[in-house]
Amino acid sequence: MQTEPIIDRLFESLSVSTCNFLAVERIASLLRQAGFQELCREDSWEVAPGGKYFMTINGSALFAFIEGRNPTENGVKIISAHSDSPGFKIKTSPEIVGDGGVVKLNVEKYGGPIMYTWFDRPLSVSGRVMLQSDDPFSPEERLVDFRRPIATIPHLAIHFNRAVNEGNRLSVQKDMLPVVGYFSKEELEEFRKEGGFVRHALARELNVESERILDYELMLYPLSKPLRVGYNGEYFQSARIDDLSMAFAAIEALIDASERLKGAAPEATLMAAIFDNEETGSGTKQGAASPVLRDLIDRLGRKNGRSDEDLYRTIANSFMISADDAHGWHPNYNEKYDPTNHPVLGGGPVVKINANCKYMTDARGGAVFRALCKAAGVNCQSFVNHSDVAGGSTLGNISSSQLDINGVDVGAAIWAMHSAAETAAVSDHIDMVKVFCQFFRSYH
Protein backbone atom coordinates (compact mmCIF):
# COMPACT_ATOMS: atom_id res chain seq x y z
CA MET A 1 0.00 0.00 0.00
CA GLN A 2 1.45 3.37 -0.99
CA THR A 3 1.14 6.35 1.31
CA GLU A 4 0.78 9.89 0.02
CA PRO A 5 3.88 12.08 0.58
CA ILE A 6 1.95 14.38 2.92
CA ILE A 7 1.05 11.41 5.13
CA ASP A 8 4.62 10.07 4.96
CA ARG A 9 5.87 13.42 6.23
CA LEU A 10 3.21 13.53 8.94
CA PHE A 11 4.12 10.03 10.14
CA GLU A 12 7.79 10.90 10.28
CA SER A 13 7.04 14.05 12.26
CA LEU A 14 4.65 12.30 14.66
CA SER A 15 7.26 9.60 15.28
CA VAL A 16 9.99 12.01 16.39
CA SER A 17 7.72 14.55 18.13
CA THR A 18 7.26 12.52 21.29
CA CYS A 19 6.77 15.56 23.55
CA ASN A 20 6.15 19.29 23.13
CA PHE A 21 9.88 20.16 23.15
CA LEU A 22 10.72 17.63 20.46
CA ALA A 23 7.70 18.70 18.39
CA VAL A 24 9.02 22.26 18.34
CA GLU A 25 12.53 21.02 17.55
CA ARG A 26 11.10 19.08 14.59
CA ILE A 27 9.16 22.09 13.32
CA ALA A 28 12.21 24.34 13.68
CA SER A 29 14.27 21.84 11.68
CA LEU A 30 11.69 21.79 8.86
CA LEU A 31 11.61 25.58 8.80
CA ARG A 32 15.40 25.90 8.66
CA GLN A 33 15.47 23.48 5.74
CA ALA A 34 12.94 25.73 4.00
CA GLY A 35 15.13 28.82 4.51
CA PHE A 36 13.44 30.36 7.55
CA GLN A 37 15.71 32.37 9.85
CA GLU A 38 15.47 31.94 13.61
CA LEU A 39 14.99 35.09 15.70
CA CYS A 40 15.82 35.21 19.40
CA ARG A 41 13.44 37.23 21.55
CA GLU A 42 16.28 38.82 23.50
CA ASP A 43 18.09 40.07 20.35
CA SER A 44 17.46 43.08 18.15
CA TRP A 45 15.61 42.05 15.01
CA GLU A 46 16.02 42.98 11.36
CA VAL A 47 12.80 41.99 9.59
CA ALA A 48 12.15 42.73 5.92
CA PRO A 49 9.03 42.23 3.77
CA GLY A 50 9.22 38.82 2.14
CA GLY A 51 11.59 37.58 4.83
CA LYS A 52 10.95 34.17 6.41
CA TYR A 53 11.42 33.96 10.17
CA PHE A 54 10.53 32.02 13.29
CA MET A 55 10.99 32.34 17.02
CA THR A 56 10.50 29.94 19.91
CA ILE A 57 9.49 30.50 23.50
CA ASN A 58 10.33 28.05 26.28
CA GLY A 59 11.46 25.59 23.63
CA SER A 60 7.87 24.37 23.48
CA ALA A 61 6.02 27.02 21.44
CA LEU A 62 6.93 28.39 18.02
CA PHE A 63 5.79 31.28 15.84
CA ALA A 64 6.82 31.27 12.18
CA PHE A 65 5.95 33.93 9.63
CA ILE A 66 6.57 35.44 6.23
CA GLU A 67 6.58 39.20 6.65
CA GLY A 68 3.97 40.91 4.50
CA ARG A 69 4.23 43.94 2.27
CA ASN A 70 1.33 45.79 3.84
CA PRO A 71 -0.02 44.14 7.01
CA THR A 72 -1.64 47.39 8.16
CA GLU A 73 -4.12 47.11 5.30
CA ASN A 74 -4.18 43.32 4.96
CA GLY A 75 -3.51 42.09 8.48
CA VAL A 76 -1.79 38.95 9.75
CA LYS A 77 -3.24 35.66 8.54
CA ILE A 78 -2.66 33.10 11.27
CA ILE A 79 -3.10 29.34 11.59
CA SER A 80 -2.75 28.35 15.24
CA ALA A 81 -2.34 24.90 16.79
CA HIS A 82 -0.64 23.46 19.87
CA SER A 83 2.40 21.29 20.59
CA ASP A 84 1.31 19.45 23.75
CA SER A 85 -0.72 16.28 24.22
CA PRO A 86 -2.29 14.64 27.31
CA GLY A 87 -0.20 12.09 29.16
CA PHE A 88 1.86 11.53 32.28
CA LYS A 89 4.69 13.69 33.56
CA ILE A 90 7.41 12.21 35.74
CA LYS A 91 7.63 13.88 39.13
CA THR A 92 10.78 15.14 40.82
CA SER A 93 12.42 12.38 42.93
CA PRO A 94 10.01 9.84 41.43
CA GLU A 95 11.58 6.51 42.34
CA ILE A 96 9.53 4.05 44.41
CA VAL A 97 11.29 0.78 45.23
CA GLY A 98 9.24 -2.36 45.87
CA ASP A 99 9.76 -6.02 46.65
CA GLY A 100 12.44 -7.79 44.66
CA GLY A 101 14.09 -4.51 43.71
CA VAL A 102 11.24 -3.42 41.43
CA VAL A 103 11.40 0.30 40.64
CA LYS A 104 8.36 2.27 39.58
CA LEU A 105 8.09 6.00 38.91
CA ASN A 106 5.81 8.52 40.57
CA VAL A 107 3.92 10.47 37.90
CA GLU A 108 1.22 13.11 37.65
CA LYS A 109 -1.43 13.44 34.99
CA TYR A 110 -0.89 16.11 32.35
CA GLY A 111 -4.16 17.26 30.80
CA GLY A 112 -6.94 14.72 30.36
CA PRO A 113 -5.66 11.42 28.93
CA ILE A 114 -7.92 8.38 28.60
CA MET A 115 -5.95 6.57 31.26
CA TYR A 116 -6.87 2.92 30.67
CA THR A 117 -5.49 3.16 27.10
CA TRP A 118 -2.01 3.48 28.65
CA PHE A 119 -2.01 0.05 30.30
CA ASP A 120 0.21 -2.81 29.09
CA ARG A 121 1.95 -0.82 26.37
CA PRO A 122 5.66 -0.37 25.73
CA LEU A 123 6.42 3.16 26.95
CA SER A 124 9.41 5.43 26.59
CA VAL A 125 10.43 8.79 28.05
CA SER A 126 11.34 12.11 26.43
CA GLY A 127 11.65 15.74 27.44
CA ARG A 128 14.31 18.25 28.40
CA VAL A 129 17.07 18.27 30.98
CA MET A 130 18.76 21.29 32.56
CA LEU A 131 22.50 20.95 33.26
CA GLN A 132 24.70 23.11 35.43
CA SER A 133 26.72 25.72 33.53
CA ASP A 134 29.02 28.60 34.44
CA ASP A 135 26.02 30.97 34.59
CA PRO A 136 23.28 30.00 37.09
CA PHE A 137 20.76 32.03 35.07
CA SER A 138 21.58 30.15 31.86
CA PRO A 139 21.67 26.41 32.53
CA GLU A 140 22.62 24.20 29.61
CA GLU A 141 19.50 22.70 28.04
CA ARG A 142 19.46 19.25 26.43
CA LEU A 143 16.62 17.36 24.82
CA VAL A 144 16.38 13.65 25.48
CA ASP A 145 14.39 10.77 24.01
CA PHE A 146 15.18 7.22 25.09
CA ARG A 147 13.40 5.85 21.96
CA ARG A 148 13.16 2.37 23.42
CA PRO A 149 10.63 0.59 25.66
CA ILE A 150 11.99 1.37 29.12
CA ALA A 151 8.69 1.30 31.01
CA THR A 152 5.22 -0.19 31.14
CA ILE A 153 2.10 0.30 33.27
CA PRO A 154 0.91 -3.25 34.04
CA HIS A 155 -2.79 -3.76 34.56
CA LEU A 156 -4.12 -5.76 37.52
CA ALA A 157 -5.23 -9.25 36.45
CA ILE A 158 -8.98 -9.71 36.04
CA HIS A 159 -8.84 -12.45 38.69
CA PHE A 160 -8.26 -9.78 41.35
CA ASN A 161 -10.98 -7.49 40.01
CA ARG A 162 -13.77 -9.51 38.43
CA ALA A 163 -15.80 -6.35 37.81
CA VAL A 164 -13.06 -4.63 35.82
CA ASN A 165 -15.12 -4.73 32.61
CA GLU A 166 -18.11 -3.21 34.37
CA GLY A 167 -16.29 0.03 35.09
CA ASN A 168 -12.95 0.58 36.76
CA ARG A 169 -12.28 3.87 38.51
CA LEU A 170 -8.57 4.64 38.24
CA SER A 171 -6.26 6.52 40.57
CA VAL A 172 -3.24 8.22 39.00
CA GLN A 173 -1.33 7.91 42.26
CA LYS A 174 -1.97 4.16 42.57
CA ASP A 175 -2.88 2.60 39.23
CA MET A 176 -0.88 4.58 36.68
CA LEU A 177 2.69 4.28 37.99
CA PRO A 178 5.05 2.91 35.32
CA VAL A 179 7.48 0.12 36.15
CA VAL A 180 11.01 0.48 34.75
CA GLY A 181 12.55 -2.80 35.93
CA TYR A 182 13.99 -4.74 38.85
CA PHE A 183 17.51 -4.18 40.11
CA SER A 184 20.03 -5.65 42.53
CA LYS A 185 20.86 -4.09 45.89
CA GLU A 186 24.16 -2.90 44.40
CA GLU A 187 22.40 -1.20 41.48
CA LEU A 188 19.87 0.43 43.79
CA GLU A 189 22.71 1.77 45.94
CA GLU A 190 24.38 3.18 42.83
CA PHE A 191 21.13 4.92 41.87
CA ARG A 192 20.90 6.42 45.37
CA LYS A 193 24.41 7.85 45.10
CA GLU A 194 23.53 9.48 41.78
CA GLY A 195 20.27 11.00 43.01
CA GLY A 196 17.93 8.24 41.89
CA PHE A 197 17.21 6.00 38.90
CA VAL A 198 16.02 8.84 36.66
CA ARG A 199 19.16 10.93 37.13
CA HIS A 200 21.25 7.79 36.66
CA ALA A 201 19.46 6.97 33.38
CA LEU A 202 19.59 10.57 32.12
CA ALA A 203 23.30 10.86 32.88
CA ARG A 204 24.04 7.80 30.77
CA GLU A 205 21.70 8.76 27.96
CA LEU A 206 23.23 12.24 27.71
CA ASN A 207 26.77 11.14 28.57
CA VAL A 208 27.11 13.65 31.42
CA GLU A 209 27.86 13.41 35.12
CA SER A 210 24.70 13.03 37.19
CA GLU A 211 25.87 15.87 39.47
CA ARG A 212 25.38 18.30 36.58
CA ILE A 213 21.65 17.53 36.29
CA LEU A 214 19.78 20.39 37.96
CA ASP A 215 16.23 19.70 36.83
CA TYR A 216 14.15 18.03 34.14
CA GLU A 217 10.73 17.90 32.49
CA LEU A 218 10.02 14.37 31.29
CA MET A 219 6.94 12.76 29.80
CA LEU A 220 5.98 9.15 29.22
CA TYR A 221 4.90 8.33 25.68
CA PRO A 222 3.59 5.25 23.82
CA LEU A 223 6.33 3.79 21.65
CA SER A 224 4.01 2.60 18.86
CA LYS A 225 4.67 4.13 15.45
CA PRO A 226 1.93 5.77 13.33
CA LEU A 227 0.34 3.43 10.83
CA ARG A 228 -2.56 3.22 8.40
CA VAL A 229 -5.53 1.07 9.37
CA GLY A 230 -8.82 0.05 7.76
CA TYR A 231 -9.47 -2.33 4.89
CA ASN A 232 -8.30 0.22 2.34
CA GLY A 233 -5.95 2.07 4.68
CA GLU A 234 -8.39 4.95 4.89
CA TYR A 235 -7.56 5.77 8.52
CA PHE A 236 -4.33 6.38 10.36
CA GLN A 237 -3.66 5.74 14.00
CA SER A 238 -1.07 7.31 16.29
CA ALA A 239 -0.49 8.96 19.61
CA ARG A 240 -0.54 12.77 19.63
CA ILE A 241 -2.70 13.26 16.53
CA ASP A 242 -4.41 15.89 18.70
CA ASP A 243 -2.97 18.36 17.97
CA LEU A 244 0.28 17.66 16.18
CA SER A 245 -1.56 16.74 12.99
CA MET A 246 -2.89 20.30 12.81
CA ALA A 247 0.47 21.81 13.81
CA PHE A 248 2.26 19.99 10.99
CA ALA A 249 -0.54 20.83 8.54
CA ALA A 250 -0.03 24.51 9.38
CA ILE A 251 3.72 24.21 8.80
CA GLU A 252 3.14 22.36 5.51
CA ALA A 253 1.03 25.28 4.33
CA LEU A 254 3.48 27.96 5.45
CA ILE A 255 6.39 26.21 3.73
CA ASP A 256 4.24 25.80 0.61
CA ALA A 257 3.57 29.56 0.67
CA SER A 258 7.27 30.33 1.03
CA GLU A 259 8.11 28.13 -1.97
CA ARG A 260 5.44 29.71 -4.13
CA LEU A 261 6.42 33.26 -3.18
CA LYS A 262 10.11 32.67 -4.08
CA GLY A 263 11.24 35.57 -1.87
CA ALA A 264 8.47 37.98 -2.86
CA ALA A 265 6.47 39.58 -0.07
CA PRO A 266 2.81 38.57 0.37
CA GLU A 267 0.21 41.29 0.83
CA ALA A 268 -0.47 40.12 4.40
CA THR A 269 1.92 38.64 6.95
CA LEU A 270 1.45 34.86 6.91
CA MET A 271 1.94 33.09 10.25
CA ALA A 272 1.80 29.68 11.92
CA ALA A 273 1.42 30.01 15.71
CA ILE A 274 2.14 26.79 17.61
CA PHE A 275 1.24 27.36 21.26
CA ASP A 276 1.95 25.09 24.23
CA ASN A 277 -0.09 23.99 27.25
CA GLU A 278 -3.50 24.03 25.56
CA GLU A 279 -4.31 20.76 27.32
CA THR A 280 -3.94 22.45 30.71
CA GLY A 281 -5.76 25.70 29.94
CA SER A 282 -3.13 27.74 28.03
CA GLY A 283 -2.30 29.81 31.11
CA THR A 284 1.48 29.94 30.66
CA LYS A 285 3.91 32.37 29.05
CA GLN A 286 3.92 30.09 25.99
CA GLY A 287 0.17 29.49 26.01
CA ALA A 288 -2.63 31.10 24.02
CA ALA A 289 -3.84 33.00 27.11
CA SER A 290 -0.54 34.91 27.28
CA PRO A 291 0.23 38.13 25.37
CA VAL A 292 2.97 36.43 23.32
CA LEU A 293 1.11 36.60 19.97
CA ARG A 294 -0.05 40.19 20.42
CA ASP A 295 3.46 41.19 21.51
CA LEU A 296 4.89 39.57 18.38
CA ILE A 297 2.49 41.40 16.06
CA ASP A 298 3.22 44.65 17.91
CA ARG A 299 6.98 44.11 17.70
CA LEU A 300 6.88 43.41 13.97
CA GLY A 301 4.90 46.58 13.41
CA ARG A 302 7.26 48.76 15.41
CA LYS A 303 10.32 47.29 13.66
CA ASN A 304 8.81 48.51 10.40
CA GLY A 305 7.96 51.96 11.72
CA ARG A 306 4.26 51.45 12.19
CA SER A 307 2.35 53.37 14.85
CA ASP A 308 -0.11 52.30 17.55
CA GLU A 309 -2.88 53.27 15.16
CA ASP A 310 -1.35 50.95 12.56
CA LEU A 311 -1.28 48.13 15.12
CA TYR A 312 -5.00 48.49 15.78
CA ARG A 313 -5.68 48.46 12.05
CA THR A 314 -3.44 45.43 11.57
CA ILE A 315 -5.37 43.47 14.18
CA ALA A 316 -8.71 44.58 12.76
CA ASN A 317 -7.65 43.30 9.34
CA SER A 318 -6.27 40.01 10.63
CA PHE A 319 -7.81 36.55 10.70
CA MET A 320 -7.03 33.40 12.68
CA ILE A 321 -7.78 29.79 11.85
CA SER A 322 -7.61 28.05 15.22
CA ALA A 323 -6.89 24.43 14.31
CA ASP A 324 -7.51 21.78 16.95
CA ASP A 325 -8.94 18.37 16.11
CA ALA A 326 -12.67 17.73 16.35
CA HIS A 327 -14.78 14.88 17.72
CA GLY A 328 -15.70 12.55 14.89
CA TRP A 329 -19.03 10.71 14.96
CA HIS A 330 -18.48 7.31 16.58
CA PRO A 331 -20.53 4.50 14.99
CA ASN A 332 -20.99 2.76 18.36
CA TYR A 333 -22.18 5.83 20.28
CA ASN A 334 -24.62 7.70 18.09
CA GLU A 335 -26.50 8.98 21.18
CA LYS A 336 -23.50 11.06 22.28
CA TYR A 337 -23.63 13.35 19.25
CA ASP A 338 -25.79 16.15 17.96
CA PRO A 339 -28.35 14.64 15.57
CA THR A 340 -27.66 17.07 12.72
CA ASN A 341 -24.10 18.36 13.28
CA HIS A 342 -21.80 15.37 13.76
CA PRO A 343 -18.79 15.19 11.42
CA VAL A 344 -17.64 11.83 10.10
CA LEU A 345 -14.09 10.68 9.54
CA GLY A 346 -13.30 11.14 5.87
CA GLY A 347 -15.96 13.81 5.42
CA GLY A 348 -13.60 16.79 5.24
CA PRO A 349 -12.49 19.63 7.53
CA VAL A 350 -14.78 20.58 10.40
CA VAL A 351 -16.00 23.99 11.56
CA LYS A 352 -16.54 23.91 15.36
CA ILE A 353 -19.46 25.93 16.72
CA ASN A 354 -20.70 26.62 20.25
CA ALA A 355 -23.54 28.93 21.35
CA ASN A 356 -21.74 29.73 24.62
CA CYS A 357 -18.65 30.91 22.75
CA LYS A 358 -16.32 28.07 23.77
CA TYR A 359 -15.08 28.34 20.19
CA MET A 360 -14.29 31.61 18.43
CA THR A 361 -16.46 30.68 15.42
CA ASP A 362 -19.22 33.08 14.45
CA ALA A 363 -21.15 33.27 11.18
CA ARG A 364 -18.52 35.51 9.57
CA GLY A 365 -15.62 33.27 10.57
CA GLY A 366 -17.49 30.14 9.54
CA ALA A 367 -18.36 31.68 6.17
CA VAL A 368 -14.71 32.53 5.51
CA PHE A 369 -13.56 28.97 6.18
CA ARG A 370 -16.38 27.39 4.17
CA ALA A 371 -15.47 29.65 1.24
CA LEU A 372 -11.83 28.57 1.54
CA CYS A 373 -12.91 24.92 1.49
CA LYS A 374 -14.97 25.56 -1.60
CA ALA A 375 -12.05 27.29 -3.32
CA ALA A 376 -9.76 24.38 -2.37
CA GLY A 377 -12.26 21.83 -3.72
CA VAL A 378 -12.84 19.99 -0.45
CA ASN A 379 -15.94 19.20 1.58
CA CYS A 380 -16.65 21.01 4.85
CA GLN A 381 -18.52 19.70 7.91
CA SER A 382 -19.83 21.17 11.17
CA PHE A 383 -19.48 20.10 14.78
CA VAL A 384 -21.90 21.27 17.45
CA ASN A 385 -22.12 19.57 20.84
CA HIS A 386 -25.14 17.49 21.80
CA SER A 387 -27.28 20.03 23.60
CA ASP A 388 -27.14 18.09 26.88
CA VAL A 389 -23.35 17.71 26.80
CA ALA A 390 -20.97 20.48 27.86
CA GLY A 391 -18.02 21.03 25.53
CA GLY A 392 -14.48 22.21 26.05
CA SER A 393 -12.70 25.24 24.68
CA THR A 394 -9.59 25.59 22.58
CA LEU A 395 -7.05 28.07 21.22
CA GLY A 396 -9.41 30.37 19.36
CA ASN A 397 -11.55 31.76 22.14
CA ILE A 398 -8.59 31.73 24.57
CA SER A 399 -6.52 33.81 22.14
CA SER A 400 -9.45 36.21 21.86
CA SER A 401 -8.94 37.20 25.49
CA GLN A 402 -5.62 38.74 24.44
CA LEU A 403 -6.26 39.67 20.83
CA ASP A 404 -9.55 40.97 19.43
CA ILE A 405 -9.14 39.15 16.15
CA ASN A 406 -11.66 37.65 13.73
CA GLY A 407 -11.41 33.93 13.20
CA VAL A 408 -12.80 30.43 13.24
CA ASP A 409 -12.22 27.21 15.17
CA VAL A 410 -11.71 24.17 12.96
CA GLY A 411 -10.20 20.69 13.04
CA ALA A 412 -10.13 17.26 11.50
CA ALA A 413 -12.55 14.70 12.90
CA ILE A 414 -10.86 12.01 15.02
CA TRP A 415 -11.84 9.08 17.23
CA ALA A 416 -10.65 8.46 20.78
CA MET A 417 -9.41 11.99 21.40
CA HIS A 418 -6.84 11.92 24.23
CA SER A 419 -6.30 8.18 23.88
CA ALA A 420 -2.81 6.70 23.72
CA ALA A 421 -3.81 5.77 20.14
CA GLU A 422 -6.10 8.22 18.34
CA THR A 423 -7.56 7.61 14.88
CA ALA A 424 -8.09 10.04 11.99
CA ALA A 425 -8.86 9.83 8.27
CA VAL A 426 -6.05 10.09 5.72
CA SER A 427 -8.19 12.13 3.32
CA ASP A 428 -9.14 14.63 6.03
CA HIS A 429 -5.52 15.47 6.79
CA ILE A 430 -4.75 15.93 3.10
CA ASP A 431 -7.84 18.12 2.66
CA MET A 432 -6.93 20.23 5.69
CA VAL A 433 -3.50 20.91 4.22
CA LYS A 434 -5.20 21.94 0.97
CA VAL A 435 -7.44 24.44 2.79
CA PHE A 436 -4.55 25.86 4.82
CA CYS A 437 -2.56 26.31 1.61
CA GLN A 438 -5.56 28.03 0.03
CA PHE A 439 -5.78 30.37 3.04
CA PHE A 440 -2.19 31.54 2.61
CA ARG A 441 -2.35 31.66 -1.20
CA SER A 442 -5.24 34.14 -0.95
CA TYR A 443 -2.71 36.76 0.15
CA HIS A 444 0.21 36.08 -2.23
Secondary structure, 3 states (H helix, E strand, C coil): CCCCHHHHHHHHHHHHCCCHHHHHHHHHHHHHHCCCEECCCCCCCCCCCCCEEEEEECCCEEEEEECCCCHHHHCEEEEEEECCCCEEEEEEEEEEECHHHEEEEEEEEECCCCHHHHCCCCEEEEEEEEECCCCCCCCEEEEEECCCCCEECCCCCHHHCCCHHHCCCCCHHHHCCCEEEECCHHHHHHHHHCCCHHHHHHHHHHCCCHHHEEEEEEEEEECCCCEEECCCCCEEEECCHHHHHHHHHHHHHHHHHHHHHCCCCCCCEEEEEEECCHHHCCCCCCCCCCCHHHHHHHHHHHHCCCCHHHHHHHHHCCEEEEECCEECCCCCCHHHCCCCCCCCCCCCCEEEECCCCCCCCCHHHHHHHHHHHHHHCCCCEEEECCCCCCCCCCHHHHHCCCCCCEEEEEECEEECCCCCCEEEEHHHHHHHHHHHHHHHHCCC
